[in-house]
Amino acid sequence: MPERLTEMLMDTWTPLIILWITVLPSICMAPMNQSQVLPSGSSTGLKRLTEEQRVLNRSKRGWVWNQMFVLEEFSGPEPILVGRLHTDLDPGSSKIKYILSGDGAGTIFVINDKTGDIHAMKRLDREEKAEYTLTAQAVDRDTNKPLEPPSEFIIKVQDINDNAPEFVDGPYHATVPEMSIVGTFVTKVTATDADDPVYGNSAKLVYSILEGQPYFSIEPHTAIIKTALPNMDREAKEEYFVVIQAKDMGGHMGGLSGTTTVTITLTDVNDNPPKFAQSLYHFSVMEDVALGEPIGRVKANDLDIGENAKSSYDIIEGDGMDIFEITTDAQTQDGIIRVRKPLDFETKKSYTLKVEAANIHIDPRFISGGPFKDTATVKIVVEDADEPPVFSSPTYLLEVHENAAINSVIGQVAAHDPDVSSSPIRFSIDRHTDLERQFNINAEDGKITLATPLDRETNMWHNITIVATETRNHSQVSRVPVAIKVLDVNDNAPEFASEHEAFLCENGKPGQVIQIVSAIDKDDPKNGHYFLYSLLPEMVNNPNFTIKKNEDNTLSILAKHSGFSRQKQEVYLLPIVISDSGNPPMSSTSTLTIRVCGCSSDGIVQSCNVEAYVLPIGLSMGALIAILACIILLLVIVVLFVTLRRHKNEPLIIKDDEDVRENIIRYDDEGGGEEDTEAFDIATLQNPDGINGFLPRKDIKPDLQFMPRQGLAPVPNGVDVDEFINVRLHEADNDPTAPPYDSIQIYGYEGRGSAAGSLSSLESSTSDSDQNFDYLSEWGPRFKRLGELYSVGESDKET
């Protein structure tokens, strides 16, 4: 340890001593190299100069010094002497004063104003500031006047090795593929040194590996890291931790160093084949499993990762290659075995498959290492399940003639139980497909019979579903569609395709085609329709018309002569017999109506009515319609005029038989008092004890007139006004002749509660009961006259 310390001190101080020996003589001999400065007026000195001396002397500046240097980080008990300033104007007296200004003057650098010696007062750091620019000036000490112009000079800070290398970007992370060859580039690191790269070897770096050998190496000067060991396997070790050192001074003893770490990860390559975990797999499956259902999984492991570990599975051999299939699970990389076709325990009870797993992405560099695939054997056992019945055919097509007899057998279906136990089967018809119950089936043998007559022209096809059920297990059910086609028989007679009406022109010619008719037949013979047309036997020698069969299975009606007249006969009826070619043939008779019409010279029908002859010459049908329209319009105007006249002449006074309880009538006359009952209906002012029946309203005139009821005798404790109004409101709401809108009802009600009763005489006009006014004489002298008046009235009434 002491020897190591001694070597380090020697490495540190040796450059400093060499630098000091080199710089110090230059500084000490600087005044000696100066030319002698002679005082002004010294002629003796001038005469001593020879001619050769004039030739050899060179022009000199007033300032004389060498370039100054100072070591960084130098420290001692006293300030370090950097250099000395001197001018040739200085005779050695004390009249000259030296002044220093510029970077660090007075703080870092101090000058002796008499001698010109410059001292560094502080430790300097070259990495902080490498040089200082100063200005020197010589002035007269007494007058402070410049003796010479100022001059700049530079003090350079000389570097020492005081900074260790640093890895600014560390720590580092790098990757390299596994199984790489020696010398494969991994990454590059970089260290920096703050020392002067120009002066000495303080910033000259050399790189080396402290940890990570023998797997990796580094170039000493470029810092490039490479693989040093071949065939490094990621599956054995994936990550490596490498320590890199950078040392200055060219790597020599005494240099400073710095370190960093590099984490190197081996990336995967496909250098491993897939491998099944076991060579034989066993699976069992029920025979009624659904198609596409998974029955098992196999797994081929691959030491690689990512894309290099992906494998595809395939069935390469076996007796169930068309029964099963295998797919790859993208998440787990498992091989999923699924059922591709239906299984049948009774047919085959087991299968043996050979499954292969192969890498999808293969690296050509490692093909020589062997095939990147593996195989395994899979044995699948089929287990028995209770299966539903199986029909002999997936669909059935039956045919039956439409004239087939009831209970005749149309066809038969067959089904069996595929299980070993073989349960008996019962057949039935799904009545949702045979709502009209036109067919039956024998539950034992599956024979389908006819239950109702069929008509091909109504429904040509019948689609029913037959159900087969196991008798031992009713949950095992199968269904099969049965299509029944109804075959045609000749059971429909032909007839005209439409109701024909022919028009014959009066100016027609003999042999002219009056009409072409066609026939239809609801039957559907195999060879198509062929119709025969004829006239009735009694019409064979028809003097007016004849018929002609056309090639397109139609019939032409021809006129035998000309000169037809509407006045003589307007309409002719021609019966025609139509027969088909069926077996047996069917026929029908249709009557053709032939109407005689007036036509233009071009044969265009204009009128077919006999009344056209009685119209004035030149009056067309359009003119006749216009005349009729004018007459109707005149009649409408006359009716409207008469109606308006009647409404205008109606009196304002309402007749007695009208109900005006809900009308407002304005009168301009004074009226005649109580005896005037012509202007209004006194019934509107009835007392509630008078007419207690239903009162019709004026909003609409009711169909039925209700007669007022007999008035009831006054009750001492009668209803109050609220109850009376509620009763009338109830009657109005239940009135069948009342409109749905609100209306005004007027009640001439005086009130009640007086012991004398009502004083109004209005009630007398609507009451059929005789009133006794004898009680008026008992009210006192004030009512005596009133009693006499009513007594006279009663006597007059009797008279």
ABEGO torsion letter per residue (X at the ends): XAAAAAAAAAAAAAAAAAAAAAAAAAAAAAAAABBBBBBBGBAAAAAABBAAAAAABBBBBABBBBBBBBBBGBBBABBBBAEBBBBAABAGBAABBBBBBEBGBGAABBBBAAAGBBBBABBBBAAABABBBBBBBBBBAAAGBBABBBBBBBBBBBBBBABBBBBAAOBBBBBBBBGBBBGBBABBBBBBBABBAABEAAABBBBBBABGOAABBBBAAAGBBBBABBGBBAAABABBBBBBBBBBGGGBBGBBBBBBBBBBBBBBBBABBBBBABABBBBBBBAABBBGBBAEBBBBBBABBEAAABBBBBBABEAAAAABBBBBBAAAGBBBBBBABBBBAAABABBBBBBBBBBABBBAAAAAAEBBBBBBBBBBBBBBBBBBBBBABABBBBBBBAABBBGBBABBBBBBBABAAGBBBBBBBBAAABAAGABBBBAAAGBBBBABBBBAAABABBBBBBBBBBAABAABBBBBBBBBBBBBBBABBBBBABBBBBBBBAABBBGBBABBBBBBBABBBAAEBBBBBBBBAAAAABAABBBBBBAAGBBBBBBABBGBBAAABABBBBBBBBBBABOBBBBBBBBBBBBBBBBBAAGBBABABAAAAABBBGBBAAAAAAAAAAAAAAAAAAAAAAAAAAAAABBABBBAABBAAABBBBBABAEAEAABAAABBAAAABBAABBABBBBBAABBBABBBBBBBBBBBBABBBBAAAAAAAAAAAAAABAABBABBBBBBBBBAEBGBAAEBABAAAAAABABBBBAAAAAAAEAAAAAAAAAAAAAAAAAAX
